[in-house]
Amino acid sequence: MPNAPSPDKSGHEKFPDRFGASQLLRPGRLASGKPRAPSAGSLMLRYGFAVASIALATGARLLLDPVLDDDRFPFIVLLFAVMLSAWYGGLGPALLSAVLGGFAADYFLLSPRGGFGLKDWQQIGLALYLSAALGIGLLGGAMHTGQRRAEASAEAERRQREHLRITVASIGDAVITTDAGGRVVSLNGVAEALTGWKQGEAEGRPLQDVFVITNAMTGQTVENPAIRALREGTIVGLANHTILTAKDGTKRPIDDSAAPIR
């Protein structure tokens, strides 16, 4: 709960609330900036997918025997399996599927079937298959890792925003945050009470519309410390005798400071 106001020497109520009126939100990453290590269950699922994809690809190629000769295009369906394994599981599962595909092609697809042993042209075909599979695995693994990093970064940003929202909402002082252009991003409950602006009304408005301050002695508009804090990148405080004018016209003397968040 905010502190109760107390009268100052002039007889006005003195609010101790401070406005973080020009805080620039720049959420960062988690400390490591890296995706979490996959769990054992996730690893089993990814590598199991690689094994299953090769088994299905081998079965699909065998079903095509009535259409294709025994030795024609034995590796194409296996390369599709490697591609799927790289997309779903990353580099490790892709390499596993590539190796399993080589053994499956030798034993089940290339003549003579039911045993290991390759002819010269079959060895060349296998070498080309493994080279292509390695390239697919490396490319797919890099894409998979990049996707995981992006997801981890987005989750870290979401958590940090939520943590900041809860922290700001629980502060007993009034806090207003803005973007780099000086437009209101959020107000906590105390700031809403003092300015008379609700979050939905103030969001996106220039800070000067919501946070209206004047000099109590001269009545002249005071330069908003938030704009100066953004411009100079330093913490800026208000001079004494500053008055905040709420949306309904209520005037209150305030103490105020503004700081950029980097």
VOFI-852451 format. One line per 3 residues: for each residue x, y, z of N, C-alpha, C. Coordinates in steps of 0.02 Angstrom, whole numbers, plus 32768, in hexadecimal, padded with zeros to 4 digits. Example, Ala and Ser with C-alpha at 12.3 -4.5 7.8 and 13.67 -1.06 7.14 Angstrom:
! VOFI-852451
8294,7EE4,8186,8267,7F1F,8186,8294,7F5B,8186 | 8282,7F90,8162,82AC,7FCB,8165,8285,8002,818A $
***
This chain:
! VOFI-852451
802A,7FC5,8000,8000,8000,8000,802C,803E,8000 | 8018,8073,7FDC,8040,80B0,7FDC,803E,80D2,801F | 8072,80F9,802D,8073,811F,806B,803F,8156,8069 $
8023,8165,80A3,7FF0,8199,80A7,8010,81DD,809D | 7FEC,820D,807D,8008,824F,8072,800E,8275,80B2 | 803D,82A3,80B6,8046,82CC,80F1,804A,8315,80DC $
8030,8343,8103,8031,838A,80EF,8078,83A5,80F1 | 8088,83D0,80BE,80C9,83F1,80BE,80C1,8436,80DD | 80F5,8461,80D9,80F4,84A2,80FA,80BE,84D0,80DE $
80AC,84C6,809F,807A,84F1,8081,8034,84DB,8091 | 802D,84A2,80B3,7FEB,8489,80C4,7FD0,8458,8090 | 7FF5,8450,8059,7FE0,8420,8026,7FF2,83D9,803C $
7FCD,83A9,8021,7FDF,8363,802E,801E,8352,8006 | 804E,8333,8028,808D,8321,8008,808D,82D6,7FFB | 808D,82C3,7FBC,808E,827C,7FAB,80D6,8265,7FA2 $
80EA,8230,7FC4,812F,821A,7FBF,813B,81F0,7F81 | 8108,81E7,7F58,810F,81BA,7F1F,8140,81D5,7EEC | 8166,81A7,7ED0,8195,81B8,7E9C,817E,819A,7E5A $
8189,81BE,7E25,8176,81A6,7DE3,81B4,818F,7DBE | 81B8,814E,7DB0,81EC,8137,7D82,81D4,8147,7D3C | 81CC,8188,7D2E,81A2,819E,7CF7,81C0,8192,7CB3 $
8200,8183,7CB1,821F,817D,7C6F,8249,813E,7C6B | 822D,8108,7C80,8253,80CA,7C81,824A,80A7,7C3F | 8281,809C,7C1D,8280,807C,7BDC,8287,8031,7BE6 $
8255,800B,7BD1,8255,7FC3,7BDC,827C,7FA0,7BA4 | 82B1,7F7F,7BB7,82D7,7F58,7B87,82E4,7F13,7BA5 | 82B3,7EE7,7BA0,82BC,7EA6,7BBF,82F8,7E81,7BA3 $
831D,7E60,7BCE,8358,7E3A,7BB8,834A,7DF0,7BB8 | 837F,7DCA,7BAE,8379,7D81,7BAF,8384,7D66,7BF5 | 8379,7D25,7BFA,838E,7D03,7C36,83DA,7D08,7C3B $
83F4,7CFC,7C76,843C,7D07,7C81,8466,7CE0,7C4E | 8452,7CA3,7C3F,847A,7C7A,7C11,846D,7C8C,7BC9 | 8431,7CA4,7BB9,841F,7CB3,7B74,841B,7C75,7B48 $
8419,7C3A,7B66,8418,7BFC,7B41,83D9,7BD4,7B53 | 83C2,7BAA,7B23,8388,7B81,7B32,8399,7B4D,7B67 | 8368,7B39,7B8C,8373,7B06,7BBE,8385,7AC3,7B9E $
83AD,7A9B,7BC2,83BE,7A59,7BA9,837F,7A2E,7BA6 | 8376,7A07,7B70,833A,79DE,7B6B,8339,79A9,7BA1 | 82FD,7997,7BB6,82F5,7963,7BE9,8301,791E,7BCA $
8308,78EC,7BF5,8313,78A8,7BDD,82D9,7890,7BB2 | 829B,78A2,7BC8,8261,788F,7BA1,8261,78AE,7B5C | 8276,78EE,7B59,8279,7910,7B18,82AD,78F0,7AEB $
82E7,78DE,7B07,831B,78BE,7ADF,8303,787B,7AC4 | 82E2,7853,7AEE,82C8,7813,7AD7,8296,781C,7A9F | 826C,784E,7AA4,823A,785A,7A71,825A,786F,7A2F $
828D,789A,7A32,82AE,78B2,79F6,82D5,787A,79D2 | 82F9,7852,79F9,831F,781B,79DB,82F1,77E2,79C6 | 82BB,77D8,79EC,828A,77A6,79D7,8269,77B9,7996 $
825D,77FA,798D,8241,7812,794E,8270,7803,7914 | 82B1,780B,791F,82E2,77FD,78EB,82E1,77B4,78D7 | 82DE,7788,7908,82DC,7740,78F9,829C,772E,78D4 $
8263,7749,78EC,8223,773A,78CD,8220,7754,7886 | 823D,778F,787A,823A,77AB,7837,8260,7780,7805 | 829A,7766,7819,82C0,773A,77ED,829A,76F9,77E0 $
827B,76DD,7815,8255,769F,780D,821B,76AA,77DC | 81F8,76E2,77E3,81BF,76F0,77B7,81D7,76FD,7770 | 820F,7721,7769,822A,772E,7726,823F,76EE,7703 $
825E,76C1,7729,8273,7681,770C,8236,7659,76F6 | 8204,7657,7721,81C7,7633,7710,81A4,7651,76D3 | 81A4,7694,76CF,8185,76B5,7696,81A9,76A3,7655 $
81EC,76A1,7658,8213,7690,761B,8206,7648,7607 | 81FF,761B,7637,81F1,75D5,7626,81AC,75CF,7605 | 817D,75F7,761B,813A,75F5,75FD,813B,760D,75B5 $
816E,7633,75A3,8174,764D,755E,8196,761C,752F | 81AA,75E1,7547,81CD,75B1,751D,81A6,759E,74DE | 8163,7596,74E2,813F,7585,74A4,8144,75BC,746F $
8151,75F9,7483,8156,7631,7454,819E,763E,743F | 81CC,7638,746E,8212,7646,7461,823B,7605,7463 | 8272,7604,743E,82A0,75CC,7444,82BF,75CC,7489 $
82D8,7593,749E,82F2,758B,74E1,8327,75C0,74F3 | 8353,75D0,74C5,838B,75FB,74D5,8381,7644,74C0 | 8346,7655,74A8,833B,769A,7490,8324,76C7,74CA $
8343,76FF,74D0,8332,7732,7501,832A,7718,7548 | 835B,76F2,7561,8352,76D7,75A5,835D,770B,75DC | 837F,7742,75CB,8392,7771,7600,8365,77AE,7606 $
833A,77BA,75D3,8313,77F8,75D4,82E4,77FB,7610 | 82BF,77C5,761B,8290,77C5,7653,82B5,77C9,7696 | 82F2,77AD,7698,8319,77B0,76D5,8330,77F8,76E3 $
8340,781D,76AE,8353,7863,76B7,8318,788D,76D2 | 82DC,787D,76BD,82A2,789E,76D9,829C,7891,7724 | 82AB,7853,7737,82A9,7841,777E,82DE,7868,77A5 $
831A,786F,7788,834E,7896,77A8,8338,78DF,77B0 | 8319,78FA,777C,8302,793F,777E,82CE,7949,77B6 | 82A0,791B,77BB,826D,791F,77F0,828D,791A,7835 $
82BE,78EE,783C,82E0,78E6,787C,8306,7925,7890 | 8326,7945,785E,834A,7983,786C,831A,79BA,7880 | 82E1,79BE,785E,82AF,79F2,786E,8293,79E8,78B4 $
8284,79AA,78C5,8263,799D,7905,8294,7998,793F | 82CD,7978,7934,82F9,7969,796C,833C,798C,796C | 8351,79A9,7933,8392,79CA,7932,83C9,799E,7915 $
8407,79B2,7921,8440,7991,7901,8449,7949,7917 | 8447,793C,7959,8452,78F7,7971,8422,78C5,7953 | 83E1,78CE,7958,83B2,789F,7939,83BB,789B,78ED $
83CD,78D2,78CD,83D7,78D0,7884,8412,78A3,7873 | 8448,78A8,7898,8483,787D,788C,8472,7834,789A | 844B,7828,78CF,8437,77E3,78DE,840D,77C6,78A4 $
83DE,77ED,788B,83B4,77D5,7854,83DD,77CA,7815 | 8410,77F4,780A,843A,77EB,77CF,8461,77A9,77D3 | 847D,7799,780D,84A3,775B,7815,8474,771F,7810 $
843B,7722,7832,840B,76EB,782E,83F2,76E2,77E7 | 83E9,771A,77C3,83D3,7715,777E,8406,76F2,7752 | 8446,76FE,775F,8479,76DB,7738,8477,7690,7743 $
8471,767B,7782,846C,7633,7790,842C,7616,7773 | 83F4,763B,777A,83B4,7623,7760,83B7,761A,7714 | 83D6,764A,76F2,83DB,7645,76A9,8405,7609,7695 $
843D,75FE,76B8,8469,75C6,76A7,8446,7583,76B3 | 8422,757D,76EA,8405,753C,76FC,83C2,752F,76DA | 8397,7563,76D7,8353,7557,76C0,8345,756C,7678 $
836B,759D,765E,8357,75BC,761F,8386,75AB,75E5 | 83C5,75A3,75F2,83F5,7596,75BC,8400,754B,75B3 | 8403,7537,7575,840E,74F0,7567,8458,74DE,7570 $
8465,74A1,7587,8434,746F,759E,8419,7481,75E3 | 83D7,747D,75EA,83B7,7491,7628,83C0,745C,765E | 83BA,7471,769B,83BF,7443,76D3,8406,7439,76EB $
8435,7463,76D6,8479,745D,76ED,849F,749E,76E0 | 84DA,74A2,76FD,8504,74DD,76F4,853A,74CF,76C0 | 8548,74FF,7698,857A,74F9,7663,8565,7522,7627 $
858F,7551,7613,857D,7580,75DF,85AA,7578,75A3 | 858C,7580,7568,85B4,7583,752B,85D2,75C8,7525 | 85FF,75CE,74F3,8622,760E,74EC,85F2,7648,74E3 $
85C2,7642,74B5,8595,767A,74A7,8567,7686,74E3 | 8558,7650,7508,852F,7659,7544,8555,767E,757B | 8596,7672,757E,85BF,7696,75AF,85C0,76E1,759F $
85C4,76F1,755E,85C3,7737,754B,8580,7757,755D | 854A,7733,754F,8508,774C,7561,8500,7756,75AC | 851B,7728,75D4,8517,772E,761C,8540,776A,7634 $
857B,7774,7616,85A5,77AD,7629,8581,77EF,7619 | 8561,77F3,75DF,853B,7830,75CE,8501,783A,75FD | 84E0,7804,760F,84A8,7809,763F,84BF,7823,7682 $
84F6,7807,769C,850F,781D,76DD,8526,7866,76DB | 8544,787B,76A3,855A,78C1,769D,851D,78F0,769E | 84EA,78DD,7677,84AD,7906,7675,848B,7906,76B9 $
8489,78CC,76D9,8469,78C8,771B,848D,78F2,774F | 84D0,78F2,774B,84F7,791B,777A,84E7,7965,7770 | 84E5,797A,7730,84D4,79C0,7723,848F,79D2,773C $
845E,79A6,7731,841A,79B2,7749,841A,79B5,7795 | 8440,7988,77B5,8442,7986,77FE,845F,79C6,781B | 8496,79DE,77FD,84B6,7A1B,7816,8489,7A57,780D $
846A,7A5D,77D3,843D,7A95,77C6,83FF,7A92,77F3 | 83E1,7A57,77F6,83A5,7A4F,781F,83B5,7A58,7869 | 83F0,7A40,787E,8403,7A48,78C4,840C,7A91,78D6 $
842B,7AB7,78A9,8434,7AFF,78B6,83F1,7B22,78BA | 83C3,7B10,788E,8380,7B2F,7890,835B,7B1C,78CF | 8362,7ADC,78E3,8340,7AC5,7920,835B,7AEA,795E $
839E,7AF1,7960,83BD,7B15,7999,83A7,7B5E,799A | 83A6,7B7D,795E,8390,7BC2,795A,8349,7BCB,7971 | 831E,7B9C,795F,82D8,7BA0,7974,82D2,7B99,79C0 $
82F8,7B6B,79DD,82F6,7B62,7A25,8310,7BA0,7A4A | 8345,7BBF,7A2E,835E,7BFC,7A4D,832B,7C34,7A4A | 830A,7C3A,7A10,82D7,7C6E,7A09,829E,7C62,7A3A $
8288,7C24,7A42,8252,7C14,7A70,8268,7C23,7AB8 | 82A7,7C11,7AC9,82C0,7C1D,7B0C,82C5,7C67,7B1A | 82DB,7C8E,7AE8,82E0,7CD6,7AF0,829C,7CF6,7AF9 $
826B,7CDF,7AD1,8227,7CF9,7AD8,820A,7CE9,7B1C | 8217,7CAD,7B34,81FD,7C99,7B76,821E,7CC2,7BAD | 8261,7CCD,7BA6,8284,7CF6,7BD7,8269,7D3D,7BD9 $
825C,7D58,7B9D,8241,7D9C,7B9A,81FB,7D9F,7BB9 | 81D2,7D6C,7BAB,818F,7D6B,7BC8,8192,7D67,7C14 | 81BE,7D3D,7C2E,81C5,7D37,7C76,81DE,7D78,7C95 $
820E,7D98,7C73,8229,7DD6,7C8F,81F5,7E0D,7C8E | 81CE,7E11,7C59,8198,7E43,7C56,8165,7E37,7C8E | 8154,7DF8,7C98,8123,7DE8,7CCD,8140,7DF8,7D11 $
8180,7DE9,7D1B,81A0,7DF8,7D5B,81A1,7E43,7D67 | 81B1,7E69,7D32,81B3,7EB2,7D37,816E,7ECD,7D46 | 813B,7EB1,7D24,80F6,7EC9,7D2F,80E1,7EBF,7D77 $
80F0,7E84,7D92,80DD,7E75,7DD7,8103,7EA2,7E08 | 8145,7EAB,7DF9,816D,7ED6,7E25,8154,7F1E,7E26 | 8147,7F39,7DEA,812F,7F7E,7DE6,80EC,7F85,7E07 $
80C0,7F54,7DFD,807D,7F58,7E19,807E,7F57,7E65 | 80B2,7F38,7E82,80B4,7F31,7ECB,80DA,7F69,7EEE | 80F8,7F97,7EC7,811D,7FCE,7EE5,80ED,8000,7F05 $
80FE,8017,7F41,80D2,8047,7F63,80D4,808C,7F46 | 8109,809E,7F21,810D,80DE,7EFF,80EC,80D9,7EBB | 80DC,8112,7E9F,80BF,8114,7E5C,80F6,810A,7E28 $
80EA,80E0,7DF7,811B,80D2,7DC3,80F9,80D3,7D7F | 8115,80FA,7D52,8100,80FB,7D0C,813B,80E5,7CE1 | 8130,80B9,7CB2,8165,80A5,7C84,8152,80BB,7C3E $
8185,80CC,7C17,817A,80E1,7BD2,81A7,80BB,7BA3 | 8198,80C1,7B62,81C6,80A5,7B30,81FB,80DA,7B20 | 8225,80CC,7AEF,825C,80F9,7ADE,8242,813B,7AC1 $
8205,813A,7AA7,81E8,8177,7A8B,81C3,81A2,7ABD | 81C4,818D,7AFC,81A2,81B4,7B30,8157,81A8,7B33 | 813F,8171,7B17,80F8,8160,7B1B,80ED,812E,7B53 $
80B6,8135,7B75,80A8,810E,7BB1,80A0,80C4,7B9F | 80C2,809B,7BC5,80BC,8052,7BBE,8090,8036,7BF6 | 809D,804C,7C33,8076,8031,7C6B,8076,8061,7CA5 $
8043,805A,7CD0,803F,807E,7D0F,802D,804A,7D45 | 804A,8051,7D80,8032,8027,7DB6,7FF5,8048,7DD7 | 7FD9,8026,7E08,7F9B,803E,7E26,7FA1,8082,7E47 $
7FDB,808E,7E67,7FE5,80CF,7E88,7FE8,8107,7E55 | 800A,80FB,7E1D,800E,812E,7DE9,7FC9,813B,7DCB | 7FA0,8108,7DC3,7F5D,8112,7DAB,7F35,813F,7DDA $
7F3D,8133,7E1C,7F18,815B,7E4D,7F2E,81A4,7E4D | 7F6E,81B1,7E45,7F87,81F6,7E48,7F7B,821C,7E08 | 7F81,81FB,7DCF,7F79,821F,7D8F,7F30,8220,7D78 $
7F08,81F1,7D91,7EC3,81EC,7D7A,7EBB,81C8,7D38 | 7EF1,81AC,7D1E,7EF0,8187,7CDF,7EF3,813D,7CED | 7EC8,8116,7CCC,7ECB,80CE,7CCF,7EFC,80B4,7C9C $
7F14,8077,7CA8,7F45,8059,7C7B,7F2D,805A,7C32 | 7EF0,8043,7C27,7ED7,8040,7BE3,7ED0,8084,7BC1 | 7EC2,80B7,7BE8,7EBC,80FB,7BCC,7F00,811A,7BBD $
7F30,810E,7BE9,7F70,812F,7BE3,7FA0,810D,7BB2 | 7F98,80CC,7BA9,7FC8,80A6,7B81,7FCD,80C2,7B3A | 8009,80D0,7B24,8016,80EA,7AE2,8013,8135,7ADC $
7FFC,8158,7B10,7FF9,81A1,7B0E,803E,81BE,7B1E | 804C,81FB,7B04,8089,821D,7B1A,8089,8228,7B65 | 80C2,821F,7B85,80C5,8225,7BCE,80AD,8269,7BE6 $
80B8,829E,7BBE,80A4,82E1,7BD2,8058,82E7,7BDA | 8032,82BD,7BB7,7FE9,82BF,7BBE,7FD2,82A2,7C01 | 7FF8,8272,7C1A,7FE4,824D,7C56,8005,826A,7C94 $
8044,827C,7C8D,806C,8294,7CC5,8077,82DF,7CBC | 8047,8306,7CD2,8047,8350,7CC7,8062,8371,7D06 | 809B,8393,7D00,80BB,83B1,7D3A,80CA,83FA,7D2D $
80C2,8422,7D61,80CF,846A,7D5D,80F4,8480,7D9B | 8111,84BB,7D98,8132,84D9,7DD1,80FE,84F9,7DFE | 80FF,84E8,7E3F,80CC,8501,7E6D,80D1,854C,7E77 $
810B,856A,7E6E,8114,85B1,7E7A,8101,85DB,7E3E | 8112,85C3,7E02,8107,85EB,7DC5,80CC,85D3,7D9C | 80B8,8593,7DA6,8082,8577,7D7D,8098,8563,7D38 $
80D9,8569,7D28,80F2,8557,7CE7,80FE,850C,7CE2 | 80F6,84F2,7CA6,8102,84AB,7C9A,814B,849B,7CA5 | 8157,8464,7CC7,819B,844D,7CD6,81B0,8419,7CA3 $
81EE,841C,7C8D,8206,83E9,7C5F,8200,83A4,7C7F | 81E2,8377,7C59,81D6,8334,7C74,8219,8311,7C7E | 8227,82FA,7CBB,8268,82D9,7CC8,8270,8298,7CA1 $
8238,8279,7C8E,823C,823B,7C68,825D,8247,7C25 | 8248,827C,7C03,8264,828B,7BC1,82AF,8299,7BC7 | 82C1,82BD,7BFB,8308,82CD,7C05,8330,828E,7C16 $
8312,8262,7C3E,8334,8223,7C50,8341,81F8,7C12 | 8310,81F6,7BE5,8319,81D0,7BA8,834E,81F0,7B7B | 834E,8233,7B7A,837D,8256,7B4F,83C4,8251,7B68 $
83CE,8257,7BA9,8411,8259,7BC6,8428,8216,7BE1 | 83F8,81E7,7BEB,840B,81A5,7C04,8420,81A5,7C4D | 8407,81D5,7C74,8418,81DA,7CBA,83D9,81E0,7CE5 $
83E2,81D7,7D26,83AB,81E0,7D55,839F,822A,7D5E | 8361,823F,7D59,834F,8285,7D5D,831A,828E,7D93 | 8323,82C0,7DBD,82F2,82D0,7DF1,82D0,8313,7DE4 $
8299,831F,7E07,8276,835E,7E00,828E,8390,7E34 | 8287,83CF,7E22,8294,8403,7E53,825B,8406,7E86 | 8266,8429,7EBD,8232,8430,7EEF,81F7,8459,7ED3 $
81BE,8454,7EF6,8182,847A,7EE4,8167,8466,7E9F | 8167,8426,7E91,814A,840D,7E53,8104,83F2,7E60 | 80D5,8404,7E35,808F,83F0,7E3D,807B,83C1,7E05 $
805A,838A,7E17,803D,835C,7DE7,7FF3,836C,7DDF | 7FDE,8375,7DA1,7F97,8381,7D94,7F79,8341,7D78 | 7F48,8326,7D9D,7F28,82E7,7D89,7EF7,82F4,7D50 $
7EDC,82BE,7D35,7EAE,82C2,7CFD,7E70,82EB,7D0E | 7E5A,82E6,7D4D,7E1E,830B,7D62,7E2E,8352,7D7A | 7E6D,8367,7D74,7E80,83AA,7D88,7E9B,83B0,7DCE $
7E9A,837B,7DF4,7EB5,837B,7E38,7F00,8387,7E36 | 7F17,83B4,7E61,7F5E,83C4,7E62,7F7D,83AA,7EA3 | 7FB7,838B,7E9C,7FDA,836F,7ED6,8025,837D,7ED0 $
8044,8393,7F06,808D,8399,7F06,80AC,8354,7F08 | 80E2,834B,7EE3,8101,8308,7EDF,814D,830D,7EE2 | 816B,82D6,7EF5,81B2,82CA,7EEB,81B6,829B,7EAF $
81E8,82A3,7E85,81E9,827D,7E47,8231,826F,7E32 | 823A,8235,7E14,827A,8226,7DF3,826C,81FA,7DB7 | 8299,81FD,7D87,8292,81D6,7D4A,82D4,81B6,7D3A $
82D2,8178,7D20,8310,8155,7D0F,8303,8127,7CD4 | 8333,8123,7CA5,832D,80F4,7C6D,833E,80AD,7C85 | 8319,807D,7C6C,8328,8036,7C7A,834C,801A,7C3D $
8388,8001,7C47,83AF,7FE5,7C0F,83AE,7F99,7C12 $
***
